[in-house]
Each structure stands twice: as C-alpha cells, then as structure tokens.
Amino acid sequence: MVEELVVEQLQERICIEHATYLKNVARQENGRGKVEFPLKHITGELWPPTHQVVKEHYDLEKRSILLVGFAAKDAIDCIKCLMVYSEVFFVFAPSVSPVSGYVWMTQNHDDIIQSCFHRDCSKLWFYDDVDQL
C-alpha cells in the first residue's frame, strides 16, 4: 500500500512538472530557474548538482532524479546518449522530428555526461526550481 502511494505521488509530481513545462514552452519562457550544463567548467562532480559529491566518495543509490532539458540537432540521438550515460526514467520530445525536450534522469558525473556534448546534445540544463525525485 505504501509503495502504491509513492508511485501515485511520483506520477503526480511528473505530471505537474510536465504541465508547467508545456505552459512555459507555449509562452516561450526560458527563465524558470534554468541552469545550463557547465561545459567549460568540468569538475568531476554530480550533475545536475544538488549537493557537492566527489566521485570517489559517493553512493550510487543516493543520486537524485531531476528534470533535465535538452536541445540538439536531432533529439533522438541526444536522448540515446543520455540513456547510455545516465539512467533515464521519462522522456518528452514534443514533435515528429524534435530538436528539444526533457528527460527525468539520475545525476551522473559531469565528465561522463560531457561526452554527449561532443556527439549529440548542443545544450543541457536543469531547472533549479523543480523538486528532485
């Protein structure tokens, strides 16, 4: 019974954030606490950041799940790369040949995620005003 409640709350949270995302896209609002991936400042720490964690001293099971936006020449390639280098739980790319969207993904080290920039993603960002899961 407790697990069902957690799943319902998780589903509700994702739906609320999805509705907010769609509303902001329709209004063409980009502000919303958007923090871009620090391509020129790779630290080896978890990204998106929730708290400082050094690679050698972290527990994989305690990583957060966050909403991460992306832009790419081909969203499918960017999504595939993020799925290879992180755990992706939900994907939204709003058109037949999308160039942007978002994923709910676990944190990973920025030096690992960076490899997606060299091939498939032109931008990654997270929203610092969206609760982590």
JOPE-V579758 format. One record per backbone hydrogen bond with DSSP energy under -1.0 kcal/mol. NH is the residue of the N-H (numbers start at 1). CO is the residue of the C=O. E is the energy in kcal/mol with one decimal. If there is no record, write none. Layout:
{{NH	CO	E} {NH	CO	E}}
This chain:
{{5	1	-1.7} {6	2	-2.2} {7	3	-2.4} {8	4	-2.5} {9	5	-2.5} {10	6	-2.5} {11	7	-2.8} {12	8	-2.5} {13	9	-2.5} {14	10	-2.4} {15	11	-2.3} {16	12	-2.4} {17	13	-2.3} {18	14	-2.3} {19	15	-2.3} {20	16	-2.1} {21	17	-2.6} {22	18	-2.6} {23	19	-2.2} {24	20	-2.4} {25	21	-2.4} {26	22	-2.5} {27	23	-1.8} {29	24	-3.1} {34	31	-2.6} {35	126	-3.1} {37	124	-3.0} {39	37	-2.1} {41	38	-2.2} {47	108	-3.1} {57	54	-2.2} {62	59	-2.1} {63	60	-1.2} {66	105	-2.8} {68	103	-3.3} {69	125	-2.4} {70	101	-2.3} {71	123	-2.1} {72	99	-2.9} {75	98	-2.1} {78	74	-1.6} {79	75	-3.1} {80	76	-2.5} {81	77	-2.2} {82	78	-2.5} {83	79	-2.3} {84	80	-1.7} {85	81	-2.3} {86	82	-1.2} {89	104	-3.3} {90	104	-1.0} {92	102	-2.8} {101	70	-1.6} {102	92	-2.5} {103	68	-2.4} {104	90	-2.2} {105	66	-2.5} {106	87	-2.2} {107	64	-1.8} {108	47	-2.1} {110	45	-2.7} {112	109	-1.6} {113	109	-2.2} {114	110	-1.9} {115	112	-1.1} {116	113	-2.1} {117	114	-1.4} {118	114	-1.1} {120	116	-2.6} {121	116	-2.6} {122	71	-2.2} {123	71	-1.9} {125	69	-2.1} {126	35	-2.2} {128	33	-3.1} {130	127	-1.6} {133	65	-3.1}}
